[in-house]
Amino acid sequence: MRLLRARRWVRMGRVAMWGALAAGPVALVIMTASSETAPVIQKTPVPHQARDADPSGTAELFVALWLRSDSRSEQSGDERRLRAMAPGVDLPEPREGAQLSVDRVVAVRSAQLSDGAWSVTVAVQSGEQVRYFAVPLVASGDSGSGAGAFVVAAAPARMAGPQAMRAPGSVYRVPVPEGSELAETVSEFLTAYLTGVGEKDRYLAPGVRLAPLDAPRYERVEVEQVSADDAAVKGPVPKNGTVARVQVRVRAVDAAAAWPLVYSLRMSARDGRWEIASVGTGPKPVGHARARGAGVGLLAASGAGRPLRAAGGVR
C-alpha cells in the first residue's frame, strides 16, 4: 500500500513538471519561488572613460583655484568651481594684505595608483618661485560628467622638485668632417627646410615626403656640428643601401633671436650621394637598438598613398 502511494506521488510530480514546462518559463518561476535564493548585490563600476582618462587638467585647474582661494571669503564663481571638483577639501587662509599670484600651473607627473585613483604632481610658477604639489584624485563614477570625471580627494601635498640628472650618453660620437659629402648634404637640406629657400625635396630619398615648415621661417641657418654613430661616414660615399645616422646641431636665426636646434637624420647612400631617409628629433641614447632607430621625431610618409610612419623607422 505504501509502495502504491509513493508511486502515485512520483507520477503526480512528473505531471506537474511537464505541465510547467508546457506552460512556459513563467510557470517554472512560480514553481521555484518558494526555494531560497541569494540576494543580488549590484556593484556600480567606475566608468572606463574615467579610469582611462588622465586627470592632469583637473589637477592643474584645482591647484590654480586653490592657491588663490580664501576659506573666509564669500562664495564666488571660482570658489563654486573649486567646491564642485573638490568637495570637503580645506581651503587656505591667506594673511591680510598677502598677494596671492599664480603665473603658471603645469602637470609634470601623473600616476595611476589603483583602479580610479590617481596622483598628479603639478609645478606652480609664481614670479621666480617654483613650487610642486601632489594632488590626490579619484574617478567620480559619473559617466556623464565629462571633464569633471575626477574629484579631488584631499588637499594637495607640498613636494620637493625633481633633482637634476645627468643627460644620457649619445651614440653620435664620430665627428663628420666639415666639407665632406655628408656634412654638405645635411647642411643644404636643413637650410632649405628651415628657411624655405631652395628645394628640400631634392635631398630626400625616393618615396620620402616631408611637409614644409609653417611660416614664419628662419632667415638663415648655421650648422655648428654634425656627428655620426659610425666612422664609415668619414670616407667616400659607400655602396648603395648603406645607412648612417647623424645628429646635427644648428643655430637658426630669425628676427627675434638665434635658436639652437638639434635634428637626428637617417641617411642612405645611393648612386654616390647621401640622401635623407627620415628626419627625427633628439639624441639617440647609448644602448638604443640600432635596428629600429629613434622613435621620437617628425613624421614622414614613405611613398605616395602609404600611411605616415615615425621618423627613424626602418623602411
C-alpha positions as CSV (number, residue, x, y, z in Angstrom):
1,M,0.0,0.0,0.0
2,R,2.8,2.4,0.9
3,L,4.6,1.5,-2.3
4,L,1.5,2.4,-4.4
5,R,1.2,5.8,-2.7
6,A,4.9,6.5,-3.3
7,R,4.5,5.6,-7.0
8,R,1.4,7.8,-7.2
9,W,3.3,10.8,-5.7
10,V,6.1,10.3,-8.2
11,R,3.6,10.3,-11.1
12,M,1.9,13.4,-9.8
13,G,5.3,15.2,-9.6
14,R,6.1,14.3,-13.2
15,V,2.8,15.5,-14.4
16,A,3.2,18.8,-12.6
17,M,6.7,19.3,-14.0
18,W,5.7,18.6,-17.6
19,G,2.7,20.9,-17.1
20,A,5.0,23.7,-16.0
21,L,7.3,23.1,-19.0
22,A,4.3,23.2,-21.3
23,A,3.0,26.4,-19.6
24,G,6.3,28.2,-20.3
25,P,9.0,30.0,-18.2
26,V,6.5,31.8,-16.0
27,A,5.2,28.6,-14.5
28,L,8.7,27.4,-13.8
29,V,9.4,30.7,-12.0
30,I,6.3,30.2,-9.9
31,M,7.3,26.6,-9.0
32,T,10.7,27.7,-7.8
33,A,9.5,30.8,-6.0
34,S,9.4,29.0,-2.7
35,S,13.1,28.0,-2.9
36,E,15.7,30.1,-1.0
37,T,17.6,32.5,-3.3
38,A,20.7,34.5,-2.6
39,P,20.4,38.3,-2.6
40,V,21.7,40.1,-5.7
41,I,24.2,42.8,-5.0
42,Q,24.7,45.3,-7.8
43,K,28.1,46.9,-7.9
44,T,28.5,50.2,-9.6
45,P,31.7,50.1,-11.6
46,V,33.9,53.1,-12.2
47,P,33.3,54.1,-15.8
48,H,36.1,53.1,-18.3
49,Q,36.3,56.7,-19.6
50,A,37.1,57.9,-16.1
51,R,39.6,55.1,-15.4
52,D,41.4,55.6,-18.7
53,A,41.4,59.4,-18.8
54,D,44.3,61.5,-17.5
55,P,43.2,63.9,-14.7
56,S,46.2,66.2,-15.2
57,G,43.9,69.1,-16.4
58,T,41.7,68.7,-13.4
59,A,44.7,68.8,-11.1
60,E,46.1,71.9,-12.8
61,L,42.8,73.8,-12.5
62,F,42.3,72.8,-8.9
63,V,45.7,73.9,-7.8
64,A,45.3,77.3,-9.6
65,L,42.0,77.9,-7.9
66,W,43.1,76.5,-4.5
67,L,46.2,78.7,-4.3
68,R,44.1,81.8,-4.9
69,S,41.2,80.9,-2.6
70,D,40.3,82.0,0.8
71,S,38.2,80.0,3.2
72,R,36.8,83.1,4.9
73,S,35.6,84.8,1.7
74,E,32.1,84.7,0.3
75,Q,31.2,82.2,-2.4
76,S,32.5,83.4,-5.8
77,G,32.4,81.8,-9.2
78,D,35.9,80.4,-8.7
79,E,35.1,79.0,-5.3
80,R,32.0,77.3,-6.6
81,R,34.0,75.7,-9.3
82,L,36.6,74.7,-6.7
83,R,33.9,73.1,-4.4
84,A,32.4,71.2,-7.3
85,M,35.7,69.5,-8.1
86,A,36.9,69.2,-4.5
87,P,34.0,68.9,-2.1
88,G,35.2,68.9,1.5
89,V,38.7,70.0,0.8
90,D,40.1,72.6,3.2
91,L,41.0,76.0,1.7
92,P,43.9,78.2,2.7
93,E,43.7,81.2,4.9
94,P,45.9,83.9,3.4
95,R,47.2,86.7,5.7
96,E,45.8,90.1,5.4
97,G,47.4,92.1,2.6
98,A,49.1,89.0,1.1
99,Q,49.3,89.0,-2.7
100,L,48.3,85.6,-4.0
101,S,49.5,85.3,-7.5
102,V,49.9,82.3,-9.8
103,D,51.6,82.8,-13.1
104,R,51.5,79.2,-14.4
105,V,50.5,75.7,-13.4
106,V,51.7,72.7,-15.3
107,A,51.3,69.0,-14.5
108,V,54.7,67.3,-14.6
109,R,53.8,63.8,-13.5
110,S,50.6,61.7,-13.5
111,A,50.4,58.2,-11.8
112,Q,47.5,55.9,-11.5
113,L,47.7,54.3,-8.1
114,S,44.8,51.9,-8.4
115,D,41.6,51.5,-10.4
116,G,40.1,55.0,-10.4
117,A,42.7,56.6,-8.0
118,W,45.4,59.0,-9.3
119,S,48.2,61.2,-8.0
120,V,49.2,64.2,-10.2
121,T,52.2,66.3,-9.4
122,V,51.9,69.9,-10.7
123,A,54.5,72.7,-10.8
124,V,53.4,76.2,-9.9
125,Q,55.3,79.2,-11.0
126,S,54.8,82.5,-9.2
127,G,57.3,85.0,-10.4
128,E,60.7,83.5,-10.0
129,Q,59.5,80.9,-7.5
130,V,58.5,77.4,-8.5
131,R,56.7,75.0,-6.1
132,Y,55.5,71.4,-6.5
133,F,52.2,69.9,-5.2
134,A,50.9,66.4,-5.4
135,V,47.1,66.2,-5.9
136,P,45.1,63.0,-5.0
137,L,42.2,62.4,-7.3
138,V,39.6,59.6,-7.7
139,A,37.2,58.9,-10.5
140,S,33.8,60.4,-9.7
141,G,31.8,57.4,-11.1
142,D,29.6,59.7,-13.1
143,S,29.9,58.6,-16.7
144,G,28.1,61.7,-17.9
145,S,30.3,64.2,-16.0
146,G,32.7,64.8,-18.9
147,A,35.6,66.9,-17.9
148,G,34.5,66.6,-14.2
149,A,35.0,62.8,-14.2
150,F,37.5,63.2,-11.4
151,V,37.2,64.5,-7.9
152,V,40.0,65.9,-5.7
153,A,40.1,63.6,-2.6
154,A,42.1,65.8,-0.3
155,A,44.1,69.0,-0.1
156,P,47.4,68.8,-2.1
157,A,50.7,67.9,-0.5
158,R,53.8,70.1,-1.0
159,M,56.6,68.1,-2.6
160,A,60.2,68.5,-3.4
161,G,61.1,69.4,-7.0
162,P,62.8,66.9,-9.4
163,Q,66.5,66.5,-8.8
164,A,69.0,67.4,-11.5
165,M,70.1,64.4,-13.5
166,R,72.9,63.8,-16.0
167,A,72.0,63.7,-19.6
168,P,72.3,60.2,-21.1
169,G,75.2,59.5,-23.3
170,S,74.8,59.7,-27.0
171,V,75.9,57.3,-29.7
172,Y,76.7,60.1,-32.0
173,R,80.4,60.2,-31.1
174,V,82.0,60.4,-34.5
175,P,82.5,63.9,-35.8
176,V,81.7,64.3,-39.5
177,P,84.4,66.4,-41.3
178,E,83.3,69.8,-42.4
179,G,83.1,70.0,-46.2
180,S,82.5,66.2,-46.6
181,E,79.7,65.0,-48.8
182,L,77.6,64.0,-45.8
183,A,78.1,67.3,-44.0
184,E,77.3,69.4,-47.1
185,T,74.1,67.3,-47.8
186,V,72.7,67.8,-44.3
187,S,73.6,71.5,-44.2
188,E,72.0,72.2,-47.6
189,F,68.9,70.2,-46.7
190,L,68.3,71.9,-43.3
191,T,68.9,75.3,-44.8
192,A,66.3,74.7,-47.4
193,Y,63.9,73.1,-45.0
194,L,64.2,75.8,-42.3
195,T,64.4,78.9,-44.5
196,G,62.2,77.8,-47.4
197,V,65.0,78.9,-49.8
198,G,65.9,76.1,-52.1
199,E,64.4,72.8,-52.9
200,K,64.5,70.4,-49.9
201,D,62.9,67.5,-51.8
202,R,66.0,67.0,-53.9
203,Y,67.8,65.8,-50.8
204,L,65.2,63.2,-49.8
205,A,65.4,59.5,-50.6
206,P,62.9,58.2,-53.2
207,G,59.4,57.8,-51.7
208,V,60.1,60.0,-48.6
209,R,57.8,63.1,-48.2
210,L,58.3,65.8,-45.6
211,A,55.7,68.6,-45.1
212,P,57.1,72.1,-45.4
213,L,57.7,74.2,-42.3
214,D,54.9,76.6,-41.4
215,A,55.6,80.3,-41.7
216,P,57.3,82.3,-40.3
217,R,60.6,80.6,-41.3
218,Y,64.1,81.4,-40.3
219,E,66.3,84.0,-42.0
220,R,69.4,81.9,-42.1
221,V,70.8,78.6,-40.7
222,E,74.3,78.0,-39.3
223,V,75.3,74.4,-39.0
224,E,77.5,74.1,-35.9
225,Q,78.2,70.4,-35.6
226,V,77.5,67.1,-37.4
227,S,78.1,63.8,-35.6
228,A,77.5,60.2,-36.6
229,D,77.2,56.9,-35.0
230,D,79.6,55.1,-37.4
231,A,83.1,56.0,-38.5
232,A,82.3,54.9,-42.1
233,V,80.8,58.3,-42.8
234,K,84.3,59.9,-42.8
235,G,85.3,58.3,-46.1
236,P,83.8,58.5,-49.6
237,V,80.1,57.7,-50.1
238,P,79.7,53.9,-49.6
239,K,77.7,51.5,-51.7
240,N,74.0,51.8,-52.3
241,G,71.8,50.9,-49.4
242,T,74.3,51.9,-46.7
243,V,72.6,53.6,-43.8
244,A,74.1,56.2,-41.4
245,R,72.6,58.0,-38.5
246,V,73.7,61.6,-37.8
247,Q,72.9,64.3,-35.3
248,V,73.0,67.9,-36.5
249,R,73.3,70.9,-34.2
250,V,72.2,74.1,-35.9
251,R,71.6,77.8,-35.0
252,A,68.5,79.1,-36.7
253,V,68.3,82.9,-36.8
254,D,65.1,84.9,-37.2
255,A,64.1,88.5,-36.4
256,A,63.7,87.7,-32.7
257,A,66.7,85.5,-31.7
258,A,69.2,82.9,-32.7
259,W,67.6,79.5,-31.8
260,P,69.7,76.3,-31.1
261,L,68.1,73.3,-32.7
262,V,69.0,69.7,-32.9
263,Y,68.0,67.1,-35.6
264,S,68.6,63.4,-35.9
265,L,68.7,62.3,-39.5
266,R,68.9,58.8,-41.0
267,M,70.9,59.0,-44.2
268,S,71.0,56.4,-47.0
269,A,73.6,56.1,-49.8
270,R,72.5,55.9,-53.4
271,D,74.4,56.5,-56.7
272,G,77.4,58.1,-55.0
273,R,75.4,60.6,-52.9
274,W,73.8,60.8,-49.4
275,E,70.1,61.2,-49.1
276,I,67.8,61.9,-46.2
277,A,65.7,58.8,-45.4
278,S,64.0,60.2,-42.3
279,V,64.0,63.2,-40.0
280,G,63.8,62.9,-36.2
281,T,64.4,64.9,-33.1
282,G,66.6,64.5,-30.1
283,P,69.7,62.3,-29.4
284,K,69.7,58.5,-29.5
285,P,70.8,57.3,-26.1
286,V,73.5,54.7,-25.6
287,G,72.1,51.2,-25.7
288,H,69.2,52.0,-28.1
289,A,68.5,49.3,-30.6
290,R,70.0,50.4,-33.9
291,A,67.7,48.3,-35.9
292,R,64.8,50.5,-35.3
293,G,66.3,54.0,-35.0
294,A,64.9,56.8,-32.9
295,G,61.2,56.5,-32.3
296,V,60.6,60.2,-31.4
297,G,60.6,62.6,-34.3
298,L,58.9,64.2,-37.2
299,L,56.5,62.2,-39.4
300,A,57.5,61.4,-43.0
301,A,55.4,59.5,-45.4
302,S,57.2,56.8,-47.4
303,G,55.7,56.7,-50.8
304,A,52.5,58.2,-52.2
305,G,49.4,56.8,-50.6
306,R,51.2,55.0,-47.8
307,P,50.5,55.7,-44.1
308,L,52.6,58.0,-42.1
309,R,55.5,56.5,-40.2
310,A,57.6,57.7,-37.3
311,A,60.8,59.2,-38.3
312,G,63.8,56.9,-37.7
313,G,61.9,53.8,-38.6
314,V,63.4,51.3,-41.0
315,R,61.8,51.2,-44.4
